[in-house]
Amino acid sequence: MKAGAIFDMDGTLLDTEQMYRNSWMELAAEYGQQPNTEFPRAVAGTNGERMLAVIKQYYPDVDAVQFMQDCIDRVKNRIARAVPKKEGMDEILEFLHQKGVKIAVASSNSVEQIEKNMTLAGATPYLDAIVGGDEVVYGKPEPDIFLLAAERLGISPWDCYVFEDGINGVRAGVAAGCSTVMIPDGSLPTEEMHQICIGVYHSLLEAKQALEQGKI
């Protein structure tokens, strides 16, 4: 078993990716655009300039900065009313904690939002480090966020798992040199994902069972 485990937040620990997908589609219509069903998947896991570039690619006529901020604000308001946890979140965090594995959350969200969400979800006692998208220059699929998370855990990326739901995040985890596990949420695993991940599982509970059995 690895010494460290780094988790994405939205769509991996928290069942919030659907909130983002709905918000992006709603906002596109409100901005007078034809909602593009491919856009939420393309933008998932990105942040900052990368996110703005994806917005401009799909919706060149909108104010990308305002469009991005409106989506972030809308999801924040919805999460404030309820933070939905993914199946198996509590179980896998407890299991890794009991095994002495250091745990980090590395999300494209801001550190402030990660801390707020993790507190509401009751996950804070398990965490040894948090890294936000506002702390790195290049977001996923670049490896920066996972490299920083491993550094804060004091563990080599090679000795860390990354648990991710999205294609951009999986690519970032692999590029960082971490043993990357995909728990798909909205994005079906492609052949590439199966080839580059050490495991693809339907839920965190399945991933926990794989850890218990020494499969990953």
C-alpha positions as CSV (number, residue, x, y, z in Angstrom):
1,M,0.0,0.0,0.0
2,K,1.2,3.5,-0.8
3,A,2.1,6.0,1.9
4,G,-0.1,8.8,0.6
5,A,-3.5,9.2,-1.0
6,I,-4.6,12.3,-2.8
7,F,-8.3,12.8,-3.6
8,D,-10.0,15.1,-6.0
9,M,-13.1,16.6,-4.4
10,D,-15.9,17.3,-6.9
11,G,-17.2,14.1,-8.3
12,T,-14.8,12.0,-6.3
13,L,-15.4,12.7,-2.6
14,L,-18.5,14.8,-3.1
15,D,-21.4,14.2,-5.4
16,T,-21.1,17.8,-6.8
17,E,-20.2,17.3,-10.4
18,Q,-23.8,17.0,-11.3
19,M,-24.4,20.4,-9.7
20,Y,-21.7,21.8,-12.0
21,R,-23.1,20.1,-15.1
22,N,-26.6,21.5,-14.4
23,S,-25.3,25.0,-13.6
24,W,-23.2,25.2,-16.8
25,M,-26.1,24.1,-18.9
26,E,-28.5,26.5,-17.1
27,L,-26.1,29.4,-17.5
28,A,-25.5,28.8,-21.2
29,A,-29.3,29.1,-21.8
30,E,-29.4,32.2,-19.6
31,Y,-26.6,33.7,-21.6
32,G,-28.5,33.2,-24.8
33,Q,-26.3,30.3,-25.9
34,Q,-27.3,26.9,-27.2
35,P,-26.2,24.6,-24.4
36,N,-23.4,22.2,-25.5
37,T,-23.7,18.8,-23.8
38,E,-19.9,18.2,-24.4
39,F,-18.9,21.4,-22.6
40,P,-19.3,20.2,-18.9
41,R,-17.1,17.2,-19.5
42,A,-14.5,19.3,-21.3
43,V,-14.3,21.9,-18.5
44,A,-14.5,19.5,-15.6
45,G,-11.4,19.6,-13.4
46,T,-10.0,22.8,-15.0
47,N,-9.5,26.2,-13.3
48,G,-8.2,29.6,-14.1
49,E,-6.9,30.3,-17.5
50,R,-7.4,26.8,-18.7
51,M,-11.1,27.0,-17.7
52,L,-11.5,30.3,-19.4
53,A,-9.9,28.9,-22.6
54,V,-12.4,26.0,-22.6
55,I,-15.3,28.5,-22.1
56,K,-14.1,30.6,-25.0
57,Q,-13.7,27.5,-27.2
58,Y,-17.3,26.4,-26.7
59,Y,-19.0,29.8,-26.1
60,P,-16.9,32.5,-27.8
61,D,-19.6,35.1,-27.5
62,V,-19.9,35.2,-23.7
63,D,-17.9,37.0,-21.1
64,A,-15.9,34.0,-20.0
65,V,-14.8,35.5,-16.7
66,Q,-18.3,36.4,-15.7
67,F,-19.6,33.0,-17.0
68,M,-17.1,31.2,-14.9
69,Q,-17.8,33.2,-11.8
70,D,-21.6,32.8,-12.1
71,C,-21.2,29.0,-12.2
72,I,-18.9,29.0,-9.2
73,D,-21.3,31.2,-7.2
74,R,-24.3,29.1,-8.2
75,V,-22.7,25.9,-7.1
76,K,-21.5,27.4,-3.9
77,N,-25.0,28.5,-3.0
78,R,-26.3,25.0,-3.7
79,I,-23.6,23.3,-1.7
80,A,-24.3,25.6,1.3
81,R,-27.7,24.0,1.5
82,A,-26.4,20.4,1.3
83,V,-23.1,18.7,0.7
84,P,-23.8,15.4,-0.9
85,K,-21.1,12.8,-0.2
86,K,-20.2,10.1,-2.7
87,E,-20.9,6.5,-1.7
88,G,-17.9,5.2,0.3
89,M,-16.3,8.5,1.1
90,D,-16.4,7.9,4.9
91,E,-15.4,4.3,4.6
92,I,-12.3,4.8,2.4
93,L,-11.0,7.8,4.4
94,E,-11.4,5.9,7.7
95,F,-9.7,2.8,6.2
96,L,-6.7,4.8,4.9
97,H,-6.5,6.7,8.1
98,Q,-6.4,3.5,10.2
99,K,-3.6,2.2,7.9
100,G,-1.5,5.3,8.6
101,V,-1.8,6.6,5.0
102,K,-1.5,10.3,4.8
103,I,-4.4,11.9,3.0
104,A,-4.7,15.1,0.9
105,V,-7.4,16.7,-1.1
106,A,-6.3,18.4,-4.3
107,S,-9.1,20.2,-6.1
108,S,-9.5,22.9,-8.8
109,N,-11.7,24.8,-6.2
110,S,-10.2,27.4,-4.0
111,V,-8.6,26.4,-0.7
112,E,-11.3,28.3,1.1
113,Q,-14.1,26.4,-0.6
114,I,-12.4,23.0,-0.1
115,E,-12.0,23.7,3.6
116,K,-15.6,24.7,3.8
117,N,-16.9,21.7,1.9
118,M,-14.7,19.2,3.7
119,T,-15.8,20.6,7.1
120,L,-19.5,20.3,6.1
121,A,-18.9,16.7,4.9
122,G,-17.1,15.8,8.2
123,A,-13.9,14.9,6.4
124,T,-11.5,17.4,7.9
125,P,-10.2,15.1,10.7
126,Y,-8.8,12.7,8.1
127,L,-6.9,15.3,6.1
128,D,-3.2,16.0,6.3
129,A,-3.1,18.5,3.5
130,I,-5.3,20.6,1.2
131,V,-4.3,22.0,-2.2
132,G,-6.5,24.4,-4.2
133,G,-6.5,25.4,-7.8
134,D,-5.8,28.9,-6.6
135,E,-2.3,27.7,-5.5
136,V,-1.0,26.5,-8.8
137,V,-0.4,28.2,-12.1
138,Y,-1.4,25.3,-14.3
139,G,-4.5,23.3,-13.5
140,K,-5.4,19.8,-14.6
141,P,-4.5,18.1,-16.9
142,E,-1.1,19.5,-15.9
143,P,0.4,17.6,-12.8
144,D,1.1,20.7,-10.7
145,I,-1.7,20.3,-8.2
146,F,-0.8,16.7,-7.4
147,L,2.9,17.4,-7.2
148,L,2.2,20.1,-4.6
149,A,-0.1,17.8,-2.7
150,A,2.6,15.1,-2.5
151,E,5.1,17.7,-1.4
152,R,2.9,18.9,1.4
153,L,2.4,15.3,2.5
154,G,6.1,14.9,2.5
155,I,5.9,11.8,0.3
156,S,7.2,11.1,-3.2
157,P,4.5,11.2,-5.9
158,W,5.5,7.7,-6.8
159,D,4.4,6.6,-3.3
160,C,1.0,8.3,-3.6
161,Y,-2.4,7.2,-4.9
162,V,-4.5,9.7,-6.8
163,F,-8.3,9.1,-6.8
164,E,-10.1,11.0,-9.6
165,D,-13.4,11.0,-11.4
166,G,-12.5,13.0,-14.5
167,I,-10.4,12.5,-17.6
168,N,-8.4,15.7,-17.0
169,G,-7.7,14.7,-13.4
170,V,-6.6,11.2,-14.3
171,R,-4.2,12.6,-16.9
172,A,-2.8,15.0,-14.2
173,G,-2.4,12.2,-11.7
174,V,-0.5,10.0,-14.1
175,A,1.6,12.9,-15.3
176,A,2.6,13.6,-11.7
177,G,3.8,10.0,-11.4
178,C,1.1,8.9,-9.0
179,S,-0.7,5.6,-9.0
180,T,-4.0,6.8,-10.3
181,V,-7.4,5.3,-9.7
182,M,-10.5,6.4,-11.6
183,I,-13.9,6.5,-10.1
184,P,-16.0,7.7,-13.1
185,D,-18.7,10.3,-12.5
186,G,-20.3,11.6,-15.7
187,S,-17.2,10.8,-17.8
188,L,-17.2,7.2,-19.0
189,P,-13.7,5.7,-18.8
190,T,-12.1,5.5,-22.2
191,E,-9.6,2.9,-23.4
192,E,-6.9,5.4,-22.5
193,M,-8.1,5.6,-19.0
194,H,-8.1,1.9,-18.6
195,Q,-4.5,1.7,-19.9
196,I,-3.0,4.5,-17.7
197,C,-4.9,3.9,-14.4
198,I,-4.0,1.2,-11.9
199,G,-7.7,0.6,-11.5
200,V,-11.1,1.8,-12.6
201,Y,-14.0,1.3,-10.1
202,H,-17.6,2.2,-9.9
203,S,-17.4,3.6,-6.4
204,L,-15.1,4.5,-3.5
205,L,-16.4,1.4,-1.8
206,E,-15.2,-0.8,-4.6
207,A,-11.8,1.0,-4.5
208,K,-11.6,0.4,-0.7
209,Q,-12.2,-3.3,-1.3
210,A,-9.5,-3.3,-3.9
211,L,-7.1,-1.7,-1.4
212,E,-8.1,-4.2,1.3
213,Q,-7.4,-7.1,-1.1
214,G,-4.1,-5.7,-2.2
215,K,-5.2,-5.2,-5.8
216,I,-4.0,-1.6,-5.9
